């Protein structure tokens, strides 16, 4: 999609004021073009998903919600399964039914890495066992087991202060004990915690180079460094 249209779709460009007639006319023209581009590039079998939408921003958002793999990453299995069933019903109503086998395959297609073990186990099932409801039951049980495992897992954070060569500044990094992953900002730690279902407490971390402490991080240590 052309950049001047994509800015509208991703929300970085918004509708100008009505009194700016030329700008408004240009915006509406590119907006229509953006929707047409999206619609025509969607497979005919799935255009029914956005048939009731004329706004390119809303159309793109719906397509992301329905088909984008990483929209599944932290969503609970039950909610994800409900979304698949909703899509299946929409396609069936539009005269494009999806086979039961493919529905079941979609349920395990974009799962996070921690589900790899159960997915490989399910792939070995016979065809008469490879059913949506049976797979969902197994995944919900595995999800519950993983959540309990995470609760039982104690994460120990380590802080490391690294002086730069000029000795005027100090870089601060955080590690999880026993891991090689290194974090150098709050956002990286927060995203890691969300991805791994870990509790995130911003108060536990301090990236100020004025604090030269290196070692195990505790709430007591974090409070002392404030």
C-alpha positions as CSV (number, residue, x, y, z in Angstrom):
1,X,0.0,0.0,0.0
2,X,1.2,3.5,-0.8
3,X,2.7,5.4,2.1
4,X,0.2,8.3,1.8
5,X,-2.6,5.8,2.2
6,X,-1.0,3.7,4.9
7,X,-0.7,6.7,7.2
8,X,-4.5,6.8,7.3
9,X,-4.8,3.1,7.9
10,X,-2.4,3.0,10.8
11,X,-3.9,6.1,12.4
12,X,-0.9,8.5,12.1
13,X,-2.9,10.8,9.8
14,X,-6.3,11.9,10.8
15,X,-9.2,13.7,9.0
16,X,-8.4,17.4,8.5
17,X,-10.9,20.2,9.6
18,X,-13.9,20.6,7.3
19,X,-13.0,24.1,6.4
20,X,-9.8,22.9,4.7
21,X,-11.7,21.8,1.6
22,X,-8.7,20.8,-0.6
23,X,-7.0,18.8,2.2
24,X,-10.3,17.2,3.1
25,X,-11.0,16.2,-0.5
26,X,-7.5,14.7,-0.8
27,X,-7.8,12.9,2.5
28,X,-11.2,11.3,1.6
29,X,-9.8,10.3,-1.8
30,X,-6.9,8.5,-0.3
31,X,-9.1,7.0,2.4
32,X,-11.3,5.4,-0.3
33,X,-8.2,4.2,-2.1
34,X,-6.9,2.7,1.1
35,X,-10.1,0.7,1.7
36,X,-10.2,-0.5,-1.9
37,X,-6.6,-1.7,-1.7
38,X,-7.4,-3.6,1.5
39,X,-10.6,-5.1,0.1
40,X,-9.1,-6.2,-3.2
41,X,-6.1,-7.8,-1.6
42,X,-8.2,-9.9,0.7
43,X,-9.0,-13.4,-0.6
44,X,-12.5,-13.5,-2.0
45,X,-13.4,-16.2,0.5
46,X,-12.8,-13.9,3.4
47,X,-14.1,-10.5,2.1
48,X,-17.3,-11.2,4.0
49,X,-15.3,-10.4,7.2
50,X,-15.2,-6.7,6.2
51,X,-18.2,-6.4,3.9
52,X,-20.1,-4.4,6.5
53,X,-17.3,-1.9,6.9
54,X,-16.4,1.1,4.7
55,X,-13.7,2.7,6.9
56,X,-10.2,1.4,6.1
57,X,-9.0,1.8,9.7
58,X,-11.8,-0.3,11.1
59,X,-11.4,-2.9,8.3
60,X,-7.7,-3.3,8.9
61,X,-8.3,-3.6,12.7
62,X,-10.9,-6.4,12.2
63,X,-8.6,-8.3,9.8
64,X,-5.8,-8.0,12.4
65,X,-8.1,-9.3,15.1
66,X,-9.3,-12.2,13.0
67,X,-6.2,-13.4,11.2
68,X,-3.0,-11.9,12.6
69,X,-0.9,-14.6,14.3
70,X,0.5,-12.6,17.2
71,X,-3.0,-11.5,18.3
72,X,-3.1,-15.0,19.8
73,X,0.1,-14.8,21.8
74,X,-1.3,-13.8,25.3
75,X,-5.0,-14.4,24.7
76,X,-6.6,-17.1,26.9
77,X,-7.4,-20.3,25.0
78,X,-11.1,-20.2,25.7
79,X,-11.4,-16.7,24.3
80,X,-9.3,-17.6,21.2
81,X,-11.5,-20.6,20.6
82,X,-14.6,-18.5,20.8
83,X,-13.2,-16.1,18.2
84,X,-12.4,-19.0,15.8
85,X,-16.0,-20.3,16.2
86,X,-17.3,-16.8,15.5
87,X,-15.3,-16.6,12.3
88,X,-16.4,-20.1,11.3
89,X,-20.1,-19.1,11.7
90,X,-19.6,-15.9,9.7
91,X,-18.0,-17.8,6.8
92,X,-20.7,-20.5,7.0
93,X,-23.4,-17.8,6.8
94,X,-21.6,-16.4,3.8
95,X,-21.7,-19.8,2.0
96,X,-18.0,-20.5,2.7
97,X,-18.0,-23.3,5.3
98,X,-14.7,-24.5,6.8
99,X,-14.0,-28.2,7.4
100,X,-13.9,-29.5,10.9
101,X,-10.3,-30.6,10.5
102,X,-9.2,-27.1,9.4
103,X,-11.1,-25.5,12.4
104,X,-9.2,-27.8,14.7
105,X,-5.9,-27.0,13.0
106,X,-6.5,-23.3,13.4
107,X,-6.9,-23.8,17.2
108,X,-3.3,-25.0,17.5
109,X,-1.6,-23.2,14.6
110,X,-0.4,-20.0,16.3
111,X,0.1,-21.0,19.9
112,X,3.0,-19.6,21.9
113,X,6.2,-21.7,22.3
114,X,5.3,-23.0,25.7
115,X,2.6,-25.1,24.1
116,X,4.9,-26.9,21.7
117,X,4.9,-30.1,23.7
118,X,1.1,-30.5,23.8
119,X,0.9,-29.5,20.1
120,X,3.3,-32.2,19.1
121,X,1.3,-34.7,21.1
122,X,-2.0,-33.6,19.5
123,X,-0.4,-33.9,16.0
124,X,0.0,-37.6,16.7
125,X,-3.7,-38.2,17.3
126,X,-5.8,-40.2,14.9
127,X,-8.2,-38.4,12.6
128,X,-11.2,-39.5,14.7
129,X,-9.6,-37.8,17.8
130,X,-8.5,-34.7,16.0
131,X,-11.6,-32.7,16.8
132,X,-12.1,-29.1,17.8
133,X,-13.7,-29.7,21.2
134,X,-11.3,-32.5,22.3
135,X,-8.3,-30.3,21.3
136,X,-9.7,-27.3,23.2
137,X,-10.2,-29.5,26.3
138,X,-6.5,-30.5,26.2
139,X,-5.3,-27.0,25.6
140,X,-7.3,-25.5,28.5
141,X,-5.8,-28.2,30.8
142,X,-2.3,-27.4,29.5
143,X,-2.9,-23.7,30.0
144,X,-4.0,-24.3,33.6
145,X,-0.9,-26.4,34.2
146,X,1.4,-23.7,32.7
147,X,-0.1,-21.0,34.8
148,X,0.4,-23.0,38.0
149,X,3.9,-23.7,37.0
150,X,4.7,-20.0,36.5
151,X,3.2,-19.2,39.9
152,X,5.5,-21.9,41.5
153,X,8.5,-20.5,39.7
154,X,10.5,-17.9,41.6
155,X,12.2,-15.4,39.4
156,X,15.4,-13.8,40.7
157,X,16.4,-10.5,39.1
158,X,20.0,-9.3,39.0
159,X,21.2,-5.8,38.4
160,X,24.5,-4.9,36.8
161,X,26.1,-1.5,36.6
162,X,28.6,-1.2,33.7
163,X,30.8,1.9,33.6
164,X,31.5,3.2,30.1
165,X,35.1,3.6,28.9
166,X,34.9,7.4,29.5
167,X,34.0,6.6,33.2
168,X,31.6,9.5,33.1
169,X,28.5,7.4,32.6
170,X,27.2,4.0,33.7
171,X,24.9,1.7,31.8
172,X,22.5,-0.3,33.8
173,X,21.3,-3.8,32.8
174,X,19.0,-6.3,34.4
175,X,19.1,-10.1,34.1
176,X,17.1,-13.0,35.2
177,X,19.3,-15.3,37.2
178,X,20.3,-18.3,35.1
179,X,19.3,-16.6,31.8
180,X,21.4,-14.8,29.2
181,X,18.6,-12.3,28.4
182,X,19.7,-8.7,29.1
183,X,17.3,-5.8,29.6
184,X,18.2,-2.1,29.4
185,X,14.9,-0.3,29.8
186,X,11.6,-0.6,31.6
187,X,9.7,-1.4,28.4
188,X,11.8,-4.4,27.6
189,X,11.3,-5.9,31.1
190,X,7.6,-5.2,31.0
191,X,7.2,-6.9,27.6
192,X,9.2,-9.9,28.7
193,X,7.1,-10.3,31.8
194,X,3.9,-10.1,29.8
195,X,5.2,-12.6,27.3
196,X,6.1,-15.1,30.1
197,X,3.2,-14.4,32.4
198,X,5.4,-12.9,35.1
199,X,4.4,-10.2,37.5
200,X,5.8,-6.9,36.6
201,X,6.6,-4.3,39.3
202,X,8.3,-1.2,37.9
203,X,9.3,-0.1,41.4
204,X,11.7,-3.1,41.6
205,X,13.9,-1.6,38.8
206,X,16.1,1.4,38.7
207,X,18.0,2.4,35.5
208,X,19.7,5.5,37.0
209,X,23.5,5.4,36.5
210,X,23.9,7.3,39.7
211,X,23.2,4.0,41.6
212,X,26.3,1.8,41.1
213,X,24.8,-1.3,42.8
214,X,25.3,-4.6,41.1
215,X,23.8,-7.8,42.5
216,X,20.5,-9.6,43.4
217,X,17.5,-7.2,43.3
218,X,15.0,-7.2,46.2
219,X,12.3,-4.7,47.0
220,X,14.4,-3.6,50.0
221,X,17.3,-2.9,47.7
222,X,15.1,-1.1,45.2
223,X,13.7,1.2,48.0
224,X,17.2,2.0,49.2
225,X,18.2,3.1,45.7
226,X,15.3,5.6,45.3
